[in-house]
């Protein structure tokens, strides 16, 4: 299982929701869950949740069934063949400095100290080389 407590909490929440949905759908046993059930639940999730959240929920169900296969509770992973929603990130969350902001940042560095010019050069190198990497 994942070491991150937030991931464990999110996985537990997703698995709980999946089991509640299964009960409402008439799936009475974990051994009766089929890929069709997982796919239907994922489809339902995409109607109200973001693609990354749905992908995380699917990962939780896959992980659950991986554990159940290893423990010989079920013969196969019912979530293995289910596709999640597609999600690609074209632009990162980290903002890019424009030329004015870059100049303001560089001008704010105190170059009267021995370390100042080095810091200014390193930051300038990063700012101007990363500025060229645009996708």
N, CA, C and O atoms as CSV, one atom per row, in Angstrom:
chain,resi,resn,atom,element,x,y,z
A,1,UNK,N,N,0.855,-1.184,0.000
A,1,UNK,CA,C,0.000,0.000,0.000
A,1,UNK,C,C,0.892,1.236,0.000
A,1,UNK,O,O,2.058,1.168,0.389
A,2,UNK,N,N,0.358,2.324,-0.423
A,2,UNK,CA,C,1.106,3.577,-0.497
A,2,UNK,C,C,1.429,4.084,0.909
A,2,UNK,O,O,0.624,3.952,1.831
A,3,UNK,N,N,2.603,4.659,1.051
A,3,UNK,CA,C,3.039,5.154,2.346
A,3,UNK,C,C,2.384,6.491,2.696
A,3,UNK,O,O,2.263,6.828,3.874
A,4,UNK,N,N,1.966,7.243,1.699
A,4,UNK,CA,C,1.395,8.564,1.936
A,4,UNK,C,C,0.020,8.419,2.607
A,4,UNK,O,O,-0.868,7.773,2.050
A,5,UNK,N,N,-0.163,9.007,3.787
A,5,UNK,CA,C,-1.449,8.874,4.479
A,5,UNK,C,C,-2.612,9.511,3.720
A,5,UNK,O,O,-3.744,9.036,3.817
A,6,UNK,N,N,-2.350,10.577,2.968
A,6,UNK,CA,C,-3.419,11.203,2.186
A,6,UNK,C,C,-3.887,10.274,1.065
A,6,UNK,O,O,-5.081,10.189,0.778
A,7,UNK,N,N,-2.942,9.582,0.438
A,7,UNK,CA,C,-3.292,8.634,-0.617
A,7,UNK,C,C,-4.084,7.475,-0.029
A,7,UNK,O,O,-5.089,7.055,-0.604
A,8,UNK,N,N,-3.642,6.957,1.106
A,8,UNK,CA,C,-4.375,5.861,1.754
A,8,UNK,C,C,-5.797,6.282,2.084
A,8,UNK,O,O,-6.740,5.517,1.878
A,9,UNK,N,N,-5.952,7.492,2.594
A,9,UNK,CA,C,-7.282,8.006,2.938
A,9,UNK,C,C,-8.154,8.132,1.688
A,9,UNK,O,O,-9.323,7.749,1.703
A,10,UNK,N,N,-7.584,8.669,0.610
A,10,UNK,CA,C,-8.329,8.833,-0.638
A,10,UNK,C,C,-8.716,7.473,-1.222
A,10,UNK,O,O,-9.836,7.302,-1.703
A,11,UNK,N,N,-7.797,6.506,-1.183
A,11,UNK,CA,C,-8.089,5.159,-1.674
A,11,UNK,C,C,-9.205,4.521,-0.846
A,11,UNK,O,O,-10.121,3.914,-1.400
A,12,UNK,N,N,-9.130,4.657,0.465
A,12,UNK,CA,C,-10.158,4.072,1.333
A,12,UNK,C,C,-11.523,4.682,1.029
A,12,UNK,O,O,-12.532,3.976,1.001
A,13,UNK,N,N,-11.550,5.974,0.807
A,13,UNK,CA,C,-12.803,6.660,0.470
A,13,UNK,C,C,-13.367,6.131,-0.853
A,13,UNK,O,O,-14.560,5.850,-0.960
A,14,UNK,N,N,-12.500,5.999,-1.849
A,14,UNK,CA,C,-12.936,5.511,-3.165
A,14,UNK,C,C,-13.456,4.081,-3.071
A,14,UNK,O,O,-14.487,3.755,-3.659
A,15,UNK,N,N,-12.750,3.230,-2.335
A,15,UNK,CA,C,-13.178,1.837,-2.189
A,15,UNK,C,C,-14.519,1.766,-1.453
A,15,UNK,O,O,-15.386,0.969,-1.810
A,16,UNK,N,N,-14.683,2.602,-0.428
A,16,UNK,CA,C,-15.961,2.648,0.284
A,16,UNK,C,C,-17.108,3.054,-0.625
A,16,UNK,O,O,-18.190,2.469,-0.568
A,17,UNK,N,N,-16.872,4.055,-1.461
A,17,UNK,CA,C,-17.904,4.484,-2.415
A,17,UNK,C,C,-18.201,3.390,-3.431
A,17,UNK,O,O,-19.353,3.181,-3.810
A,18,UNK,N,N,-17.159,2.694,-3.869
A,18,UNK,CA,C,-17.362,1.605,-4.830
A,18,UNK,C,C,-18.201,0.493,-4.210
A,18,UNK,O,O,-19.126,-0.014,-4.845
A,19,UNK,N,N,-17.884,0.111,-2.975
A,19,UNK,CA,C,-18.662,-0.935,-2.309
A,19,UNK,C,C,-20.110,-0.505,-2.104
A,19,UNK,O,O,-21.019,-1.320,-2.259
A,20,UNK,N,N,-20.338,0.744,-1.763
A,20,UNK,CA,C,-21.708,1.247,-1.593
A,20,UNK,C,C,-22.454,1.180,-2.925
A,20,UNK,O,O,-23.620,0.788,-2.971
A,21,UNK,N,N,-21.775,1.564,-4.005
A,21,UNK,CA,C,-22.397,1.493,-5.324
A,21,UNK,C,C,-22.708,0.046,-5.687
A,21,UNK,O,O,-23.783,-0.247,-6.212
A,22,UNK,N,N,-21.761,-0.870,-5.407
A,22,UNK,CA,C,-21.975,-2.292,-5.702
A,22,UNK,C,C,-23.211,-2.814,-4.976
A,22,UNK,O,O,-24.015,-3.540,-5.560
A,23,UNK,N,N,-23.361,-2.448,-3.712
A,23,UNK,CA,C,-24.521,-2.900,-2.938
A,23,UNK,C,C,-25.817,-2.410,-3.576
A,23,UNK,O,O,-26.789,-3.159,-3.674
A,24,UNK,N,N,-25.828,-1.148,-4.008
A,24,UNK,CA,C,-27.021,-0.600,-4.668
A,24,UNK,C,C,-27.268,-1.256,-6.024
A,24,UNK,O,O,-28.415,-1.383,-6.451
A,25,UNK,N,N,-26.206,-1.672,-6.700
A,25,UNK,CA,C,-26.336,-2.287,-8.017
A,25,UNK,C,C,-26.669,-3.774,-7.925
A,25,UNK,O,O,-26.856,-4.434,-8.947
A,26,UNK,N,N,-26.744,-4.297,-6.712
A,26,UNK,CA,C,-27.099,-5.705,-6.534
A,26,UNK,C,C,-25.934,-6.663,-6.583
A,26,UNK,O,O,-26.135,-7.874,-6.668
A,27,UNK,N,N,-24.706,-6.145,-6.532
A,27,UNK,CA,C,-23.530,-7.012,-6.497
A,27,UNK,C,C,-23.306,-7.367,-5.026
A,27,UNK,O,O,-22.879,-6.531,-4.230
A,28,UNK,N,N,-23.598,-8.604,-4.687
A,28,UNK,CA,C,-23.647,-8.989,-3.267
A,28,UNK,C,C,-22.332,-9.505,-2.707
A,28,UNK,O,O,-22.205,-9.676,-1.495
A,29,UNK,N,N,-21.352,-9.758,-3.565
A,29,UNK,CA,C,-20.086,-10.303,-3.092
A,29,UNK,C,C,-18.936,-9.699,-3.889
A,29,UNK,O,O,-19.083,-9.406,-5.076
A,30,UNK,N,N,-17.816,-9.518,-3.249
A,30,UNK,CA,C,-16.636,-8.984,-3.936
A,30,UNK,C,C,-16.189,-9.942,-5.043
A,30,UNK,O,O,-15.614,-9.518,-6.045
A,31,UNK,N,N,-16.457,-11.222,-4.854
A,31,UNK,CA,C,-16.076,-12.211,-5.871
A,31,UNK,C,C,-16.980,-12.133,-7.096
A,31,UNK,O,O,-16.645,-12.692,-8.141
A,32,UNK,N,N,-18.118,-11.453,-6.989
A,32,UNK,CA,C,-19.048,-11.315,-8.123
A,32,UNK,C,C,-18.758,-10.078,-8.970
A,32,UNK,O,O,-19.367,-9.898,-10.025
A,33,UNK,N,N,-17.844,-9.233,-8.528
A,33,UNK,CA,C,-17.533,-8.005,-9.276
A,33,UNK,C,C,-16.846,-8.361,-10.589
A,33,UNK,O,O,-15.879,-9.121,-10.617
A,34,UNK,N,N,-17.360,-7.801,-11.662
A,34,UNK,CA,C,-16.828,-8.023,-13.006
A,34,UNK,C,C,-16.331,-6.696,-13.580
A,34,UNK,O,O,-16.692,-5.636,-13.068
A,35,UNK,N,N,-15.509,-6.733,-14.635
A,35,UNK,CA,C,-15.053,-5.488,-15.266
A,35,UNK,C,C,-16.202,-4.562,-15.649
A,35,UNK,O,O,-16.064,-3.341,-15.575
A,36,UNK,N,N,-17.321,-5.126,-16.053
A,36,UNK,CA,C,-18.489,-4.321,-16.407
A,36,UNK,C,C,-18.957,-3.461,-15.235
A,36,UNK,O,O,-19.350,-2.310,-15.425
A,37,UNK,N,N,-18.916,-4.013,-14.035
A,37,UNK,CA,C,-19.319,-3.262,-12.841
A,37,UNK,C,C,-18.359,-2.093,-12.587
A,37,UNK,O,O,-18.783,-0.967,-12.328
A,38,UNK,N,N,-17.064,-2.387,-12.667
A,38,UNK,CA,C,-16.055,-1.345,-12.429
A,38,UNK,C,C,-16.195,-0.247,-13.489
A,38,UNK,O,O,-16.138,0.940,-13.166
A,39,UNK,N,N,-16.376,-0.642,-14.744
A,39,UNK,CA,C,-16.515,0.333,-15.834
A,39,UNK,C,C,-17.755,1.201,-15.644
A,39,UNK,O,O,-17.713,2.406,-15.892
A,40,UNK,N,N,-18.846,0.602,-15.209
A,40,UNK,CA,C,-20.079,1.372,-14.984
A,40,UNK,C,C,-19.879,2.375,-13.858
A,40,UNK,O,O,-20.339,3.513,-13.951
A,41,UNK,N,N,-19.201,1.966,-12.804
A,41,UNK,CA,C,-18.957,2.869,-11.676
A,41,UNK,C,C,-18.037,4.022,-12.096
A,41,UNK,O,O,-18.265,5.173,-11.724
A,42,UNK,N,N,-17.003,3.702,-12.870
A,42,UNK,CA,C,-16.082,4.735,-13.353
A,42,UNK,C,C,-16.818,5.712,-14.250
A,42,UNK,O,O,-16.609,6.922,-14.157
A,43,UNK,N,N,-17.672,5.201,-15.111
A,43,UNK,CA,C,-18.468,6.073,-15.985
A,43,UNK,C,C,-19.334,7.009,-15.161
A,43,UNK,O,O,-19.453,8.190,-15.484
A,44,UNK,N,N,-19.928,6.504,-14.119
A,44,UNK,CA,C,-20.750,7.322,-13.229
A,44,UNK,C,C,-19.895,8.399,-12.546
A,44,UNK,O,O,-20.338,9.536,-12.385
A,45,UNK,N,N,-18.680,8.040,-12.151
A,45,UNK,CA,C,-17.774,8.990,-11.498
A,45,UNK,C,C,-17.417,10.153,-12.423
A,45,UNK,O,O,-17.280,11.291,-11.973
A,46,UNK,N,N,-17.266,9.861,-13.719
A,46,UNK,CA,C,-16.849,10.918,-14.662
A,46,UNK,C,C,-17.917,11.990,-14.833
A,46,UNK,O,O,-17.626,13.076,-15.335
A,47,UNK,N,N,-19.146,11.702,-14.424
A,47,UNK,CA,C,-20.215,12.687,-14.567
A,47,UNK,C,C,-20.120,13.803,-13.528
A,47,UNK,O,O,-20.629,14.900,-13.754
A,48,UNK,N,N,-19.472,13.533,-12.391
A,48,UNK,CA,C,-19.434,14.539,-11.326
A,48,UNK,C,C,-18.026,14.888,-10.846
A,48,UNK,O,O,-17.851,15.874,-10.130
A,49,UNK,N,N,-17.030,14.106,-11.222
A,49,UNK,CA,C,-15.678,14.338,-10.704
A,49,UNK,C,C,-14.705,14.654,-11.833
A,49,UNK,O,O,-14.958,14.324,-12.992
A,50,UNK,N,N,-13.602,15.288,-11.489
A,50,UNK,CA,C,-12.572,15.613,-12.480
A,50,UNK,C,C,-11.868,14.336,-12.924
A,50,UNK,O,O,-11.872,13.331,-12.213
A,51,UNK,N,N,-11.269,14.389,-14.100
A,51,UNK,CA,C,-10.564,13.220,-14.645
A,51,UNK,C,C,-9.452,12.724,-13.718
A,51,UNK,O,O,-9.344,11.513,-13.521
A,52,UNK,N,N,-8.616,13.602,-13.138
A,52,UNK,CA,C,-7.585,13.089,-12.230
A,52,UNK,C,C,-8.173,12.373,-11.008
A,52,UNK,O,O,-7.606,11.388,-10.535
A,53,UNK,N,N,-9.297,12.861,-10.501
A,53,UNK,CA,C,-9.923,12.210,-9.345
A,53,UNK,C,C,-10.463,10.843,-9.738
A,53,UNK,O,O,-10.304,9.875,-8.994
A,54,UNK,N,N,-11.092,10.758,-10.885
A,54,UNK,CA,C,-11.627,9.476,-11.361
A,54,UNK,C,C,-10.479,8.495,-11.589
A,54,UNK,O,O,-10.599,7.314,-11.261
A,55,UNK,N,N,-9.378,8.971,-12.143
A,55,UNK,CA,C,-8.218,8.108,-12.354
A,55,UNK,C,C,-7.672,7.604,-11.018
A,55,UNK,O,O,-7.246,6.454,-10.916
A,56,UNK,N,N,-7.684,8.456,-10.000
A,56,UNK,CA,C,-7.237,8.032,-8.678
A,56,UNK,C,C,-8.181,6.971,-8.107
A,56,UNK,O,O,-7.731,5.999,-7.501
A,57,UNK,N,N,-9.487,7.158,-8.300
A,57,UNK,CA,C,-10.459,6.178,-7.817
A,57,UNK,C,C,-10.255,4.827,-8.510
A,57,UNK,O,O,-10.321,3.777,-7.870
A,58,UNK,N,N,-10.007,4.864,-9.813
A,58,UNK,CA,C,-9.756,3.623,-10.542
A,58,UNK,C,C,-8.475,2.958,-10.036
A,58,UNK,O,O,-8.418,1.735,-9.907
A,59,UNK,N,N,-7.468,3.747,-9.756
A,59,UNK,CA,C,-6.216,3.199,-9.211
A,59,UNK,C,C,-6.472,2.519,-7.869
A,59,UNK,O,O,-5.886,1.478,-7.574
A,60,UNK,N,N,-7.345,3.108,-7.063
A,60,UNK,CA,C,-7.674,2.514,-5.768
A,60,UNK,C,C,-8.347,1.160,-5.949
A,60,UNK,O,O,-8.020,0.206,-5.243
A,61,UNK,N,N,-9.279,1.070,-6.884
A,61,UNK,CA,C,-9.987,-0.184,-7.125
A,61,UNK,C,C,-9.026,-1.225,-7.711
A,61,UNK,O,O,-9.081,-2.399,-7.343
A,62,UNK,N,N,-8.157,-0.800,-8.611
A,62,UNK,CA,C,-7.157,-1.724,-9.168
A,62,UNK,C,C,-6.254,-2.266,-8.064
A,62,UNK,O,O,-5.958,-3.460,-8.017
A,63,UNK,N,N,-5.826,-1.376,-7.184
A,63,UNK,CA,C,-4.950,-1.792,-6.085
A,63,UNK,C,C,-5.668,-2.784,-5.166
A,63,UNK,O,O,-5.089,-3.786,-4.745
A,64,UNK,N,N,-6.928,-2.491,-4.864
A,64,UNK,CA,C,-7.723,-3.403,-4.039
A,64,UNK,C,C,-7.764,-4.791,-4.670
A,64,UNK,O,O,-7.511,-5.790,-3.996
A,65,UNK,N,N,-8.087,-4.856,-5.976
A,65,UNK,CA,C,-8.191,-6.156,-6.628
A,65,UNK,C,C,-6.834,-6.828,-6.790
A,65,UNK,O,O,-6.755,-8.057,-6.780
A,66,UNK,N,N,-5.767,-6.053,-6.940
A,66,UNK,CA,C,-4.427,-6.652,-6.949
A,66,UNK,C,C,-4.187,-7.394,-5.637
A,66,UNK,O,O,-3.697,-8.523,-5.634
A,67,UNK,N,N,-4.532,-6.753,-4.529
A,67,UNK,CA,C,-4.363,-7.376,-3.216
A,67,UNK,C,C,-5.242,-8.617,-3.067
A,67,UNK,O,O,-4.824,-9.619,-2.486
A,68,UNK,N,N,-6.456,-8.538,-3.595
A,68,UNK,CA,C,-7.371,-9.677,-3.510
A,68,UNK,C,C,-6.894,-10.848,-4.372
A,68,UNK,O,O,-7.103,-12.005,-4.007
A,69,UNK,N,N,-6.259,-10.562,-5.508
A,69,UNK,CA,C,-5.701,-11.623,-6.346
A,69,UNK,C,C,-4.525,-12.281,-5.633
A,69,UNK,O,O,-4.418,-13.507,-5.602
A,70,UNK,N,N,-3.647,-11.466,-5.063
A,70,UNK,CA,C,-2.491,-12.002,-4.340
A,70,UNK,C,C,-2.952,-12.855,-3.154
A,70,UNK,O,O,-2.360,-13.893,-2.857
A,71,UNK,N,N,-4.011,-12.405,-2.484
A,71,UNK,CA,C,-4.548,-13.160,-1.352
A,71,UNK,C,C,-5.448,-14.313,-1.762
A,71,UNK,O,O,-6.028,-14.980,-0.906
A,72,UNK,N,N,-5.571,-14.553,-3.047
A,72,UNK,CA,C,-6.369,-15.635,-3.621
A,72,UNK,C,C,-7.846,-15.562,-3.225
A,72,UNK,O,O,-8.515,-16.584,-3.069
A,73,UNK,N,N,-8.339,-14.323,-3.066
A,73,UNK,CA,C,-9.761,-14.113,-2.790
A,73,UNK,C,C,-10.537,-14.124,-4.091
A,73,UNK,O,O,-11.643,-14.661,-4.159
A,74,UNK,N,N,-9.952,-13.526,-5.134
A,74,UNK,CA,C,-10.553,-13.509,-6.470
A,74,UNK,C,C,-9.511,-14.024,-7.458
A,74,UNK,O,O,-8.311,-13.884,-7.222
A,75,UNK,N,N,-9.967,-14.626,-8.576
A,75,UNK,CA,C,-9.004,-15.189,-9.530
A,75,UNK,C,C,-8.343,-14.160,-10.449
A,75,UNK,O,O,-7.254,-14.401,-10.970
A,76,UNK,N,N,-9.008,-13.001,-10.651
A,76,UNK,CA,C,-8.439,-11.995,-11.554
A,76,UNK,C,C,-8.843,-10.594,-11.081
A,76,UNK,O,O,-9.786,-10.430,-10.307
A,77,UNK,N,N,-8.107,-9.597,-11.565
A,77,UNK,CA,C,-8.359,-8.206,-11.211
A,77,UNK,C,C,-9.458,-7.666,-12.115
A,77,UNK,O,O,-9.236,-7.448,-13.306
A,78,UNK,N,N,-10.633,-7.453,-11.555
A,78,UNK,CA,C,-11.785,-6.981,-12.331
A,78,UNK,C,C,-11.598,-5.562,-12.856
A,78,UNK,O,O,-12.317,-5.141,-13.762
A,79,UNK,N,N,-10.658,-4.830,-12.309
A,79,UNK,CA,C,-10.439,-3.445,-12.740
A,79,UNK,C,C,-9.287,-3.310,-13.724
A,79,UNK,O,O,-9.064,-2.227,-14.266
A,80,UNK,N,N,-8.555,-4.385,-13.962
A,80,UNK,CA,C,-7.343,-4.299,-14.787
A,80,UNK,C,C,-7.633,-3.839,-16.208
A,80,UNK,O,O,-6.848,-3.077,-16.773
A,81,UNK,N,N,-8.729,-4.278,-16.796
A,81,UNK,CA,C,-9.010,-3.942,-18.191
A,81,UNK,C,C,-9.838,-2.670,-18.361
A,81,UNK,O,O,-10.103,-2.247,-19.486
A,82,UNK,N,N,-10.243,-2.065,-17.255
A,82,UNK,CA,C,-11.092,-0.868,-17.323
A,82,UNK,C,C,-10.235,0.355,-17.613
A,82,UNK,O,O,-9.212,0.576,-16.965
A,83,UNK,N,N,-10.656,1.138,-18.580
A,83,UNK,CA,C,-9.943,2.365,-18.938
A,83,UNK,C,C,-10.506,3.537,-18.151
A,83,UNK,O,O,-11.719,3.664,-17.985
A,84,UNK,N,N,-9.632,4.371,-17.679
A,84,UNK,CA,C,-10.049,5.601,-17.018
A,84,UNK,C,C,-10.209,6.706,-18.048
A,84,UNK,O,O,-9.902,6.511,-19.224
A,85,UNK,N,N,-10.682,7.852,-17.616
A,85,UNK,CA,C,-10.824,8.975,-18.540
A,85,UNK,C,C,-9.446,9.487,-18.955
A,85,UNK,O,O,-8.486,9.403,-18.189
A,86,UNK,N,N,-9.361,10.011,-20.163
A,86,UNK,CA,C,-8.076,10.561,-20.590
A,86,UNK,C,C,-7.892,11.935,-19.953
A,86,UNK,O,O,-8.839,12.706,-19.799
A,87,UNK,N,N,-6.664,12.210,-19.594
A,87,UNK,CA,C,-6.351,13.505,-18.992
A,87,UNK,C,C,-4.910,13.834,-19.317
A,87,UNK,O,O,-3.999,13.091,-18.951
A,88,UNK,N,N,-4.703,14.940,-19.999
A,88,UNK,CA,C,-3.355,15.406,-20.276
A,88,UNK,C,C,-3.238,16.841,-19.808
A,88,UNK,O,O,-4.184,17.624,-19.887
A,89,UNK,N,N,-2.069,17.162,-19.328
A,89,UNK,CA,C,-1.815,18.515,-18.863
A,89,UNK,C,C,-0.951,19.214,-19.891
A,89,UNK,O,O,0.202,18.841,-20.106
A,90,UNK,N,N,-1.509,20.225,-20.523
A,90,UNK,CA,C,-0.769,20.974,-21.528
A,90,UNK,C,C,0.080,22.061,-20.880
A,90,UNK,O,O,1.141,22.413,-21.395
A,91,UNK,N,N,-0.375,22.583,-19.770
A,91,UNK,CA,C,0.322,23.670,-19.099
A,91,UNK,C,C,0.428,23.327,-17.627
A,91,UNK,O,O,-0.553,22.916,-17.007
A,92,UNK,N,N,1.611,23.493,-17.069
A,92,UNK,CA,C,1.816,23.197,-15.662
A,92,UNK,C,C,1.198,24.250,-14.766
A,92,UNK,O,O,0.721,25.287,-15.226
A,93,UNK,N,N,1.219,23.963,-13.487
A,93,UNK,CA,C,0.648,24.890,-12.517
A,93,UNK,C,C,1.645,25.972,-12.105
A,93,UNK,O,O,1.261,26.988,-11.525
A,94,UNK,N,N,2.926,25.750,-12.408
A,94,UNK,CA,C,3.938,26.718,-12.020
A,94,UNK,C,C,3.889,27.906,-12.968
A,94,UNK,O,O,4.049,27.738,-14.177
A,95,UNK,N,N,3.670,29.108,-12.435
A,95,UNK,CA,C,3.594,30.271,-13.313
A,95,UNK,C,C,4.969,30.628,-13.890
A,95,UNK,O,O,6.003,30.399,-13.262
A,96,UNK,N,N,4.951,31.182,-15.078
A,96,UNK,CA,C,6.177,31.608,-15.744
A,96,UNK,C,C,6.307,33.116,-15.566
A,96,UNK,O,O,5.328,33.852,-15.692
A,97,UNK,N,N,7.514,33.564,-15.276
A,97,UNK,CA,C,7.748,34.999,-15.125
A,97,UNK,C,C,7.763,35.667,-16.496
A,97,UNK,O,O,8.352,35.144,-17.442
A,98,UNK,N,N,7.119,36.812,-16.598
A,98,UNK,CA,C,7.258,37.572,-17.836
A,98,UNK,C,C,8.533,38.408,-17.726
A,98,UNK,O,O,9.184,38.410,-16.682
A,99,UNK,N,N,8.887,39.105,-18.780
A,99,UNK,CA,C,10.162,39.844,-18.817
A,99,UNK,C,C,10.252,40.891,-17.714
A,99,UNK,O,O,11.311,41.069,-17.112
A,100,UNK,N,N,9.142,41.589,-17.444
A,100,UNK,CA,C,9.146,42.627,-16.405
A,100,UNK,C,C,9.371,42.013,-15.032
A,100,UNK,O,O,10.143,42.543,-14.232
A,101,UNK,N,N,8.698,40.892,-14.752
A,101,UNK,CA,C,8.867,40.228,-13.458
A,101,UNK,C,C,10.275,39.668,-13.301
A,101,UNK,O,O,10.845,39.720,-12.211
A,102,UNK,N,N,10.838,39.136,-14.375
A,102,UNK,CA,C,12.198,38.610,-14.327
A,102,UNK,C,C,13.190,39.734,-14.032
A,102,UNK,O,O,14.098,39.568,-13.218
A,103,UNK,N,N,13.012,40.870,-14.692
A,103,UNK,CA,C,13.901,42.011,-14.465
A,103,UNK,C,C,13.780,42.495,-13.024
A,103,UNK,O,O,14.786,42.803,-12.384
A,104,UNK,N,N,12.552,42.563,-12.512
A,104,UNK,CA,C,12.317,43.010,-11.133
A,104,UNK,C,C,12.995,42.061,-10.146
A,104,UNK,O,O,13.604,42.508,-9.174
A,105,UNK,N,N,12.893,40.757,-10.391
A,105,UNK,CA,C,13.531,39.767,-9.524
A,105,UNK,C,C,15.048,39.938,-9.536
A,105,UNK,O,O,15.682,39.969,-8.482
A,106,UNK,N,N,15.622,40.047,-10.720
A,106,UNK,CA,C,17.076,40.182,-10.825
A,106,UNK,C,C,17.570,41.487,-10.212
A,106,UNK,O,O,18.616,41.509,-9.564
A,107,UNK,N,N,16.829,42.571,-10.410
A,107,UNK,CA,C,17.229,43.859,-9.840
A,107,UNK,C,C,17.117,43.877,-8.314
A,107,UNK,O,O,17.759,44.696,-7.657
A,108,UNK,N,N,16.311,42.984,-7.752
A,108,UNK,CA,C,16.128,42.975,-6.296
A,108,UNK,C,C,17.273,42.280,-5.562
A,108,UNK,O,O,17.356,42.359,-4.337
A,109,UNK,N,N,18.154,41.600,-6.294
A,109,UNK,CA,C,19.268,40.891,-5.670
A,109,UNK,C,C,20.385,41.872,-5.361
A,109,UNK,O,O,20.825,42.627,-6.228
A,110,UNK,N,N,20.829,41.850,-4.131
A,110,UNK,CA,C,21.894,42.755,-3.663
A,110,UNK,C,C,23.236,42.262,-4.204
A,110,UNK,O,O,23.725,41.215,-3.781
A,111,UNK,N,N,23.839,43.011,-5.139
A,111,UNK,CA,C,25.106,42.598,-5.745
A,111,UNK,C,C,26.314,43.230,-5.050
A,111,UNK,O,O,27.445,43.090,-5.516
A,112,UNK,N,N,26.073,43.925,-3.934
A,112,UNK,CA,C,27.190,44.543,-3.206
A,112,UNK,C,C,27.883,43.549,-2.277
A,112,UNK,O,O,28.958,43.840,-1.751
A,113,UNK,N,N,27.294,42.409,-2.077
A,113,UNK,CA,C,27.913,41.381,-1.235
A,113,UNK,C,C,28.644,40.392,-2.142
A,113,UNK,O,O,28.334,40.303,-3.330
A,114,UNK,N,N,29.606,39.653,-1.601
A,114,UNK,CA,C,30.337,38.694,-2.447
A,114,UNK,C,C,29.445,37.607,-3.072
A,114,UNK,O,O,29.734,37.128,-4.169
A,115,UNK,N,N,28.392,37.228,-2.397
A,115,UNK,CA,C,27.535,36.154,-2.904
A,115,UNK,C,C,26.469,36.673,-3.880
A,115,UNK,O,O,25.920,35.893,-4.657
A,116,UNK,N,N,26.176,37.959,-3.851
A,116,UNK,CA,C,25.126,38.547,-4.680
A,116,UNK,C,C,25.285,38.311,-6.171
A,116,UNK,O,O,24.346,37.830,-6.807
A,117,UNK,N,N,26.452,38.633,-6.765
A,117,UNK,CA,C,26.600,38.421,-8.209
A,117,UNK,C,C,26.427,36.956,-8.626
A,117,UNK,O,O,25.878,36.657,-9.687
A,118,UNK,N,N,26.913,36.048,-7.761
A,118,UNK,CA,C,26.746,34.619,-8.077
A,118,UNK,C,C,25.270,34.239,-8.083
A,118,UNK,O,O,24.801,33.561,-8.997
A,119,UNK,N,N,24.534,34.681,-7.051
A,119,UNK,CA,C,23.102,34.382,-6.969
A,119,UNK,C,C,22.360,34.982,-8.158
A,119,UNK,O,O,21.482,34.346,-8.742
A,120,UNK,N,N,22.719,36.198,-8.503
A,120,UNK,CA,C,22.054,36.862,-9.638
A,120,UNK,C,C,22.325,36.104,-10.938
A,120,UNK,O,O,21.423,35.930,-11.757
A,121,UNK,N,N,23.550,35.662,-11.124
A,121,UNK,CA,C,23.903,34.922,-12.346
A,121,UNK,C,C,23.160,33.591,-12.411
A,121,UNK,O,O,22.651,33.219,-13.469
A,122,UNK,N,N,23.092,32.877,-11.305
A,122,UNK,CA,C,22.397,31.589,-11.290
A,122,UNK,C,C,20.902,31.754,-11.562
A,122,UNK,O,O,20.316,31.008,-12.347
A,123,UNK,N,N,20.305,32.725,-10.914
A,123,UNK,CA,C,18.866,32.946,-11.116
A,123,UNK,C,C,18.597,33.431,-12.540
A,123,UNK,O,O,17.612,33.025,-13.156
A,124,UNK,N,N,19.458,34.287,-13.058
A,124,UNK,CA,C,19.293,34.752,-14.441
A,124,UNK,C,C,19.404,33.583,-15.420
A,124,UNK,O,O,18.629,33.482,-16.371
A,125,UNK,N,N,20.363,32.713,-15.179
A,125,UNK,CA,C,20.520,31.533,-16.024
A,125,UNK,C,C,19.248,30.682,-16.007
A,125,UNK,O,O,18.777,30.243,-17.056
A,126,UNK,N,N,18.698,30.452,-14.817
A,126,UNK,CA,C,17.473,29.652,-14.710
A,126,UNK,C,C,16.294,30.348,-15.385
A,126,UNK,O,O,15.562,29.729,-16.157
A,127,UNK,N,N,16.115,31.629,-15.093
A,127,UNK,CA,C,14.970,32.360,-15.639
A,127,UNK,C,C,15.007,32.369,-17.158
A,127,UNK,O,O,13.995,32.094,-17.802
A,128,UNK,N,N,16.156,32.681,-17.734
A,128,UNK,CA,C,16.221,32.837,-19.174
A,128,UNK,C,C,16.321,31.505,-19.918
A,128,UNK,O,O,15.915,31.433,-21.078
A,129,UNK,N,N,16.845,30.455,-19.293
A,129,UNK,CA,C,16.874,29.159,-19.979
A,129,UNK,C,C,15.521,28.470,-19.877
A,129,UNK,O,O,15.102,27.816,-20.832
A,130,UNK,N,N,14.833,28.592,-18.767
A,130,UNK,CA,C,13.505,27.981,-18.631
A,130,UNK,C,C,12.478,28.723,-19.475
A,130,UNK,O,O,11.471,28.141,-19.878
A,131,UNK,N,N,12.721,29.992,-19.744
A,131,UNK,CA,C,11.770,30.769,-20.527
A,131,UNK,C,C,11.668,30.251,-21.958
A,131,UNK,O,O,10.656,30.462,-22.627
A,132,UNK,N,N,12.701,29.581,-22.422
A,132,UNK,CA,C,12.712,29.065,-23.784
A,132,UNK,C,C,11.975,27.733,-23.900
A,132,UNK,O,O,11.612,27.320,-25.002
A,133,UNK,N,N,11.758,27.076,-22.798
A,133,UNK,CA,C,11.103,25.760,-22.805
A,133,UNK,C,C,9.601,25.979,-22.733
A,133,UNK,O,O,9.021,26.004,-21.648
A,134,UNK,N,N,8.993,26.134,-23.860
A,134,UNK,CA,C,7.543,26.343,-23.938
A,134,UNK,C,C,6.974,25.230,-24.794
A,134,UNK,O,O,7.461,24.967,-25.893
A,135,UNK,N,N,5.973,24.600,-24.300
A,135,UNK,CA,C,5.375,23.477,-25.030
A,135,UNK,C,C,4.084,23.930,-25.663
A,135,UNK,O,O,3.412,23.142,-26.328
